[in-house]
Amino acid sequence: MSKNNFPKLHNATWPGIVGKGDHEPIISLDELLEKTAHANVDGVKFDGIDLGLFNAHVKLDPTDDNVNLLWTKWGGMI
């Protein structure tokens, strides 16, 4: 019998933006993706991310260039 691998473990990106105040800068999407990809606790890793659509991380202009840039960054985790 195979091991149940649900629920999937995702890291949310919005905490890198919200409630930072003046003394804590926003954590860049690149840094969040890198930390998420390298996180490992007793062999358990994140299965993906939940991307918050905030202008600090994602340009809300859905041009092909912006969508491709996001896919390039995010696709490296999959």
All heavy atoms as an XYZ file, in Angstrom:
608
protein
N       0.853     -1.177      0.000
C       0.000      0.000      0.000
C       0.899      1.241      0.000
O       1.846      1.337      0.760
C      -0.883     -0.029      1.237
C      -1.903      1.035      1.287
S      -3.140      0.456      2.463
C      -3.823      1.880      3.048
N       0.601      2.193     -0.878
C       1.432      3.391     -0.974
C       1.130      4.349      0.177
O       0.035      4.379      0.717
C       1.219      4.091     -2.309
O      -0.097      4.576     -2.391
N       2.134      5.127      0.508
C       2.003      6.106      1.581
C       1.131      7.275      1.106
O       1.289      7.765      0.005
C       3.395      6.611      1.967
C       3.390      7.602      3.096
C       4.807      8.033      3.431
C       4.784      9.095      4.485
N       6.114      9.619      4.755
N       0.213      7.698      1.938
C      -0.639      8.837      1.622
C       0.217     10.100      1.637
O       0.877     10.393      2.627
C      -1.768      8.944      2.643
C      -2.744     10.055      2.321
O      -2.557     10.796      1.371
N      -3.781     10.165      3.097
N       0.235     10.831      0.552
C       1.069     12.031      0.489
C       0.237     13.311      0.449
O       0.637     14.298     -0.126
C       2.017     11.970     -0.703
C       1.297     11.961     -2.036
O       0.080     11.873     -2.085
N       2.043     12.039     -3.106
N      -0.945     13.268      1.063
C      -1.805     14.445      1.113
C      -2.036     14.827      2.562
O      -2.047     13.946      3.412
C      -3.139     14.177      0.422
C      -3.006     13.982     -1.059
C      -2.965     12.722     -1.601
C      -2.888     15.070     -1.897
C      -2.830     12.536     -2.956
C      -2.746     14.902     -3.250
C      -2.719     13.625     -3.773
N      -2.245     16.030      2.931
C      -2.286     17.180      2.041
C      -0.886     17.605      1.616
O       0.092     17.331      2.300
C      -2.926     18.272      2.900
C      -2.541     17.915      4.289
C      -2.471     16.398      4.319
N      -0.819     18.255      0.502
C       0.443     18.790      0.005
C       0.864     19.973      0.873
O       0.039     20.689      1.416
C       0.321     19.246     -1.452
C       0.029     18.117     -2.415
C       1.208     17.200     -2.519
C       0.994     16.162     -3.603
N       2.081     15.237     -3.716
N       2.157     20.156      1.011
C       2.702     21.218      1.843
C       3.172     22.366      0.951
O       4.080     22.199      0.144
C       3.881     20.686      2.671
C       4.552     21.655      3.620
C       3.558     22.158      4.672
C       5.737     20.975      4.293
N       2.504     23.509      1.088
C       2.836     24.687      0.283
C       3.295     25.817      1.193
O       2.830     25.956      2.307
C       1.624     25.170     -0.506
C       1.291     24.295     -1.653
N       0.351     24.648     -2.594
C       1.750     23.090     -2.034
C       0.250     23.694     -3.494
N       1.084     22.742     -3.163
N       4.197     26.631      0.685
C       4.635     27.830      1.378
C       3.898     29.012      0.762
O       3.817     29.130     -0.456
C       6.149     28.014      1.224
C       6.696     29.104      2.109
O       6.053     29.515      3.056
N       7.893     29.560      1.814
N       3.356     29.874      1.594
C       2.641     31.055      1.100
C       3.616     32.222      0.932
O       4.517     32.404      1.748
C       1.532     31.443      2.074
N       3.446     33.001     -0.121
C       4.351     34.124     -0.368
C       3.905     35.409      0.318
O       4.723     36.299      0.526
C       4.498     34.398     -1.874
O       3.223     34.741     -2.426
C       5.078     33.199     -2.598
N       2.617     35.536      0.675
C       2.145     36.805      1.220
C       2.819     37.215      2.534
O       2.973     38.406      2.780
C       0.626     36.840      1.351
C       0.041     35.862      2.315
C      -0.433     34.615      2.021
C      -0.110     36.023      3.721
N      -0.861     33.996      3.153
C      -0.678     34.837      4.220
C       0.180     37.044      4.615
C      -0.965     34.650      5.567
C      -0.108     36.863      5.960
C      -0.675     35.678      6.417
N       3.267     36.292      3.418
C       3.940     36.779      4.630
C       5.233     37.545      4.343
O       5.713     38.288      5.201
C       4.230     35.504      5.421
C       3.196     34.538      4.956
C       3.047     34.848      3.493
N       5.790     37.387      3.165
C       6.982     38.141      2.794
C       6.692     39.600      2.502
O       7.603     40.401      2.368
N       5.402     39.934      2.412
C       4.991     41.292      2.065
C       4.250     41.984      3.202
O       4.524     43.115      3.545
C       4.072     41.268      0.817
C       4.798     40.661     -0.369
C       3.556     42.655      0.490
C       3.919     40.415     -1.568
N       3.303     41.290      3.802
C       2.342     41.877      4.738
C       2.955     42.137      6.114
O       3.675     41.301      6.646
C       1.124     40.945      4.879
C       0.129     41.490      5.882
C       0.452     40.753      3.530
N       2.655     43.286      6.683
C       3.017     43.599      8.060
C       4.499     43.782      8.318
O       4.970     43.566      9.418
N       5.243     44.179      7.323
C       6.683     44.312      7.467
C       7.090     45.596      8.184
O       8.103     45.638      8.846
C       7.380     44.234      6.100
C       7.294     42.868      5.471
C       8.021     41.907      6.357
C       8.037     40.519      5.867
N       8.722     39.624      6.770
N       6.334     46.643      8.043
C       6.691     47.893      8.705
C       7.947     48.516      8.117
O       8.446     48.098      7.075
N       8.477     49.499      8.803
C       9.637     50.234      8.302
C      10.951     49.498      8.527
O      11.930     49.735      7.836
C       9.720     51.605      8.969
C       8.553     52.502      8.585
O       8.001     52.303      7.484
O       8.203     53.387      9.380
N      11.011     48.638      9.518
C      12.278     48.012      9.910
C      12.509     46.649      9.272
O      13.589     46.083      9.404
C      12.364     47.893     11.427
C      12.235     49.223     12.115
N      13.206     50.196     12.029
C      11.244     49.749     12.857
C      12.812     51.264     12.712
N      11.626     51.017     13.217
N      11.498     46.120      8.619
C      11.642     44.828      7.960
C      11.258     44.985      6.487
O      10.088     45.120      6.163
C      10.737     43.778      8.603
C      11.087     43.464     10.040
C      10.173     42.395     10.590
O      10.177     41.286     10.040
O       9.462     42.689     11.554
N      12.228     44.948      5.597
C      11.904     45.116      4.175
C      11.126     43.914      3.626
O      11.190     42.817      4.179
C      13.282     45.226      3.522
C      14.205     44.526      4.450
C      13.648     44.741      5.829
N      10.415     44.149      2.559
C       9.703     43.069      1.873
C      10.722     42.043      1.401
O      11.788     42.378      0.904
C       8.911     43.647      0.677
C       7.758     44.503      1.186
C       8.409     42.541     -0.241
C       7.020     45.255      0.101
N      10.388     40.775      1.573
C      11.249     39.694      1.098
C      10.930     39.485     -0.384
O       9.771     39.290     -0.746
C      11.006     38.407      1.898
C      11.293     38.647      3.381
C      11.860     37.277      1.359
C      10.848     37.520      4.289
N      11.935     39.531     -1.224
C      11.708     39.432     -2.664
C      11.173     38.055     -3.039
O      11.395     37.059     -2.337
C      13.005     39.698     -3.429
O      13.888     38.597     -3.279
N      10.467     38.007     -4.149
C       9.941     36.733     -4.632
C      11.080     35.760     -4.924
O      10.996     34.578     -4.600
C       9.080     36.943     -5.883
C       8.456     35.679     -6.472
C       7.568     34.975     -5.458
C       7.676     36.007     -7.730
N      12.181     36.263     -5.484
C      13.332     35.391     -5.757
C      13.853     34.746     -4.478
O      14.139     33.547     -4.446
C      14.458     36.169     -6.436
C      14.120     36.570     -7.856
O      13.265     35.908     -8.473
O      14.702     37.552     -8.347
N      13.968     35.535     -3.414
C      14.469     35.001     -2.148
C      13.480     33.989     -1.548
O      13.883     32.948     -1.037
C      14.728     36.133     -1.154
C      15.347     35.659      0.147
C      15.677     36.781      1.111
O      15.575     37.971      0.742
O      16.046     36.442      2.253
N      12.179     34.303     -1.609
C      11.179     33.367     -1.099
C      11.206     32.047     -1.863
O      11.116     30.974     -1.270
C       9.785     33.980     -1.176
C       9.436     35.007     -0.118
C       8.109     35.676     -0.438
C       9.371     34.361      1.249
N      11.332     32.119     -3.192
C      11.390     30.895     -3.994
C      12.635     30.078     -3.660
O      12.572     28.854     -3.536
C      11.351     31.232     -5.483
C      10.029     31.790     -6.007
C      10.182     32.203     -7.470
C       8.902     30.803     -5.835
N      13.757     30.772     -3.496
C      15.004     30.079     -3.174
C      14.910     29.406     -1.805
O      15.267     28.236     -1.651
C      16.164     31.067     -3.183
C      17.495     30.419     -2.892
C      18.645     31.418     -2.929
O      18.518     32.477     -3.572
O      19.668     31.130     -2.286
N      14.423     30.130     -0.809
C      14.303     29.558      0.535
C      13.314     28.398      0.547
O      13.534     27.392      1.218
C      13.885     30.635      1.536
C      14.996     31.628      1.847
C      14.516     32.690      2.818
C      15.574     33.722      3.078
N      16.600     33.286      3.988
N      12.218     28.531     -0.184
C      11.225     27.458     -0.246
C      11.812     26.216     -0.911
O      11.632     25.097     -0.435
C       9.974     27.927     -1.012
O       9.408     29.055     -0.334
C       8.935     26.826     -1.106
N      12.541     26.413     -1.999
C      13.120     25.279     -2.726
C      14.165     24.543     -1.893
O      14.321     23.332     -2.025
C      13.743     25.764     -4.028
N      14.863     25.248     -1.007
C      15.940     24.638     -0.219
C      15.512     24.216      1.182
O      16.295     23.589      1.892
C      17.134     25.589     -0.144
C      17.802     25.758     -1.460
N      17.608     26.877     -2.241
C      18.634     24.959     -2.156
C      18.302     26.752     -3.359
N      18.928     25.600     -3.339
N      14.296     24.563      1.588
C      13.834     24.201      2.930
C      13.684     22.688      3.040
O      13.187     22.025      2.129
C      12.502     24.891      3.230
N      14.134     22.149      4.175
C      14.072     20.706      4.387
C      14.134     20.452      5.891
O      15.085     20.832      6.550
C      15.257     20.034      3.687
C      15.214     18.529      3.766
O      14.643     17.948      4.677
N      15.842     17.911      2.800
N      13.087     19.831      6.426
C      13.052     19.475      7.841
C      12.821     17.979      7.936
O      11.763     17.478      7.546
C      11.940     20.247      8.592
C      11.863     19.792     10.043
C      12.172     21.741      8.513
N      13.825     17.275      8.393
C      13.752     15.812      8.525
C      13.304     15.148      7.226
O      12.493     14.227      7.240
C      12.819     15.424      9.679
C      13.331     15.892     11.028
O      14.567     15.989     11.196
O      12.502     16.159     11.918
N      13.796     15.663      6.108
C      13.478     15.089      4.808
C      12.182     15.569      4.192
O      11.839     15.188      3.071
N      11.434     16.411      4.895
C      10.166     16.940      4.380
C      10.444     18.279      3.715
O      11.039     19.169      4.319
C       9.123     17.104      5.510
C       7.844     17.725      4.970
C       8.848     15.771      6.169
N      10.014     18.391      2.459
C      10.202     19.622      1.691
C       8.837     20.150      1.269
O       7.848     19.423      1.293
C      11.055     19.329      0.453
C      12.461     18.830      0.793
C      13.248     18.592     -0.449
C      13.758     19.940     -0.883
N      14.773     19.904     -1.907
N       8.814     21.418      0.869
C       7.583     21.984      0.326
C       7.294     21.355     -1.035
O       8.201     21.085     -1.814
C       7.702     23.508      0.154
C       7.645     24.272      1.447
C       8.786     24.855      1.971
C       6.457     24.413      2.135
C       8.741     25.567      3.149
C       6.396     25.127      3.326
C       7.544     25.704      3.839
N       6.001     21.160     -1.303
C       5.567     20.635     -2.597
C       5.326     21.753     -3.606
O       5.200     21.494     -4.797
C       4.276     19.820     -2.436
C       4.492     18.602     -1.555
O       5.367     17.788     -1.879
O       3.792     18.486     -0.541
N       5.234     22.984     -3.132
C       4.985     24.106     -4.023
C       4.784     25.375     -3.223
O       5.084     25.428     -2.037
N       4.282     26.397     -3.885
C       3.995     27.670     -3.221
C       2.573     28.098     -3.527
O       1.986     27.684     -4.529
C       4.968     28.795     -3.634
C       4.831     29.103     -5.121
C       6.387     28.471     -3.277
C       5.491     30.393     -5.531
N       2.038     28.913     -2.656
C       0.775     29.600     -2.901
C       1.159     31.049     -3.171
O       1.604     31.753     -2.263
C      -0.156     29.505     -1.698
C      -0.635     28.082     -1.451
O      -0.703     27.309     -2.421
O      -0.921     27.747     -0.295
N       1.041     31.443     -4.396
C       1.503     32.759     -4.828
C       0.432     33.805     -4.581
O      -0.662     33.731     -5.133
C       1.870     32.724     -6.311
C       2.387     34.010     -6.912
C       3.712     34.403     -6.257
C       2.576     33.859     -8.411
N       0.755     34.779     -3.729
C      -0.141     35.916     -3.516
C       0.059     36.913     -4.648
O       1.190     37.258     -4.977
N      -1.010     37.340     -5.242
C      -0.912     38.271     -6.364
C      -0.858     39.703     -5.842
O      -1.839     40.440     -5.848
C      -2.078     38.078     -7.334
C      -2.132     36.694     -7.979
C      -3.353     36.581     -8.884
C      -0.863     36.405     -8.742
N       0.322     40.061     -5.356
C       0.578     41.397     -4.825
C       1.624     42.059     -5.701
O       2.597     41.420     -6.111
C       1.081     41.331     -3.384
C       0.074     40.746     -2.431
C       0.130     39.415     -2.078
C      -0.924     41.540     -1.895
C      -0.796     38.871     -1.202
C      -1.850     41.009     -1.021
C      -1.785     39.675     -0.670
N       1.448     43.348     -5.944
C       2.330     44.066     -6.850
C       3.802     44.023     -6.427
O       4.685     44.154     -7.247
C       1.861     45.512     -7.015
C       2.315     46.110     -8.327
O       2.423     45.404     -9.325
N       2.577     47.389     -8.337
N       4.070     43.815     -5.162
C       5.459     43.737     -4.710
C       6.186     42.508     -5.275
O       7.400     42.507     -5.422
C       5.507     43.691     -3.188
N       5.442     41.461     -5.599
C       6.035     40.229     -6.131
C       5.686     39.977     -7.590
O       6.478     39.398     -8.321
C       5.569     39.020     -5.324
C       6.279     38.859     -4.031
N       5.818     37.998     -3.076
C       7.398     39.425     -3.526
C       6.630     38.040     -2.032
N       7.590     38.911     -2.284
N       4.505     40.346     -7.986
C       4.006     40.024     -9.324
C       3.480     41.291     -9.969
O       2.624     41.965     -9.395
C       2.850     38.990     -9.242
C       2.287     38.695    -10.612
C       3.315     37.716     -8.556
N       3.994     41.613    -11.144
C       3.433     42.754    -11.868
C       2.023     42.374    -12.295
O       1.811     41.344    -12.933
C       4.294     43.094    -13.086
C       5.630     43.661    -12.707
C       6.410     44.086    -13.923
C       7.748     44.650    -13.490
N       8.545     45.085    -14.611
N       1.078     43.190    -11.924
C      -0.317     42.876    -12.180
C      -0.747     43.235    -13.597
O      -1.923     43.260    -13.906
C      -1.201     43.558    -11.139
C      -0.914     43.118     -9.700
C      -1.815     43.859     -8.725
C      -1.061     41.622     -9.542
N       0.222     43.476    -14.452
C      -0.004     43.730    -15.869
C       0.233     42.408    -16.595
O       1.369     41.960    -16.725
C       0.981     44.803    -16.346
C       0.907     45.039    -17.831
O      -0.099     44.633    -18.456
O       1.854     45.630    -18.372
N      -0.829     41.753    -17.062
C      -0.675     40.399    -17.601
C      -0.143     40.341    -19.036
O      -0.705     39.683    -19.899
C      -2.097     39.838    -17.512
C      -2.968     41.034    -17.708
C      -2.226     42.166    -17.032
N       0.958     41.020    -19.286
C       1.556     40.923    -20.610
C       2.265     39.577    -20.733
O       2.583     38.926    -19.736
C       2.587     42.044    -20.839
O       3.659     41.885    -19.911
C       1.965     43.420    -20.670
N       2.528     39.156    -21.951
C       3.232     37.890    -22.165
C       4.595     37.884    -21.473
O       5.002     36.878    -20.891
C       3.417     37.618    -23.662
C       2.118     37.215    -24.341
O       1.130     36.898    -23.638
O       2.092     37.219    -25.586
N       5.307     39.009    -21.523
C       6.623     39.090    -20.887
C       6.537     38.876    -19.378
O       7.348     38.157    -18.794
C       7.295     40.432    -21.177
C       7.782     40.540    -22.615
O       7.913     39.491    -23.283
O       8.027     41.674    -23.056
N       5.549     39.497    -18.725
C       5.395     39.348    -17.277
C       4.984     37.933    -16.894
O       5.469     37.377    -15.910
C       4.395     40.352    -16.724
C       4.935     41.764    -16.730
O       6.146     41.984    -16.743
N       4.048     42.739    -16.733
N       4.095     37.335    -17.658
C       3.673     35.956    -17.390
C       4.847     35.005    -17.608
O       5.090     34.109    -16.791
C       2.468     35.567    -18.276
C       2.158     34.083    -18.147
C       1.253     36.406    -17.903
N       5.622     35.194    -18.659
C       6.777     34.339    -18.916
C       7.843     34.489    -17.836
O       8.464     33.499    -17.432
C       7.383     34.631    -20.291
C       6.525     34.102    -21.418
O       5.796     33.128    -21.245
N       6.586     34.753    -22.568
N       8.060     35.703    -17.345
C       9.029     35.921    -16.279
C       8.600     35.181    -15.014
O       9.407     34.507    -14.364
C       9.177     37.414    -15.985
C      10.124     37.782    -14.844
C      11.552     37.352    -15.166
C      10.070     39.277    -14.585
N       7.336     35.266    -14.672
C       6.824     34.562    -13.496
C       6.974     33.056    -13.667
O       7.414     32.356    -12.756
C       5.362     34.938    -13.256
C       4.714     34.349    -12.029
C       5.451     34.781    -10.768
C       3.256     34.751    -11.962
N       6.634     32.540    -14.824
C       6.764     31.105    -15.072
C       8.228     30.660    -14.978
O       8.527     29.604    -14.427
C       6.187     30.723    -16.432
C       6.453     29.281    -16.722
C       7.286     28.775    -17.661
C       5.926     28.152    -16.016
N       7.305     27.407    -17.599
C       6.481     26.993    -16.594
C       5.043     28.011    -14.959
C       6.179     25.715    -16.158
C       4.719     26.735    -14.516
C       5.294     25.611    -15.110
N       9.127     31.466    -15.480
C      10.552     31.146    -15.401
C      11.001     31.033    -13.957
O      11.712     30.099    -13.575
C      11.386     32.211    -16.134
O      10.993     32.260    -17.496
C      12.867     31.922    -16.035
N      10.558     31.962    -13.107
C      10.929     31.934    -11.688
C      10.254     30.781    -10.970
O      10.879     30.036    -10.238
C      10.536     33.244    -11.013
C      11.375     34.409    -11.437
C      10.934     35.659    -10.731
C      11.782     36.822    -11.203
N      11.763     37.914    -10.279
N       8.964     30.625    -11.153
C       8.177     29.651    -10.417
C       8.387     28.241    -10.964
O       8.462     27.276    -10.231
C       6.721     30.032    -10.485
C       5.826     29.320     -9.530
C       6.176     28.394     -8.595
C       4.426     29.488     -9.412
N       5.072     27.990     -7.903
C       3.985     28.642     -8.402
C       3.510     30.272    -10.090
C       2.646     28.553     -8.029
C       2.181     30.182     -9.702
C       1.757     29.341     -8.693
N       8.528     28.148    -12.276
C       8.691     26.841    -12.911
C       9.925     26.088    -12.464
O       9.976     24.863    -12.515
N      10.938     26.794    -11.977
C      12.146     26.155    -11.506
C      11.919     25.333    -10.242
O      12.733     24.488     -9.888
N      10.806     25.581     -9.533
C      10.517     24.833     -8.303
C       9.832     23.514     -8.582
O       9.819     22.634     -7.754
C       9.609     25.651     -7.387
C      10.299     26.785     -6.699
S       9.239     27.480     -5.433
C       8.977     26.070     -4.366
N       9.216     23.406     -9.735
C       8.386     22.225    -10.021
C       9.234     21.064    -10.472
O      10.161     21.181    -11.198
C       7.330     22.571    -11.081
C       6.433     23.680    -10.547
C       6.512     21.356    -11.450
C       5.467     24.240    -11.555
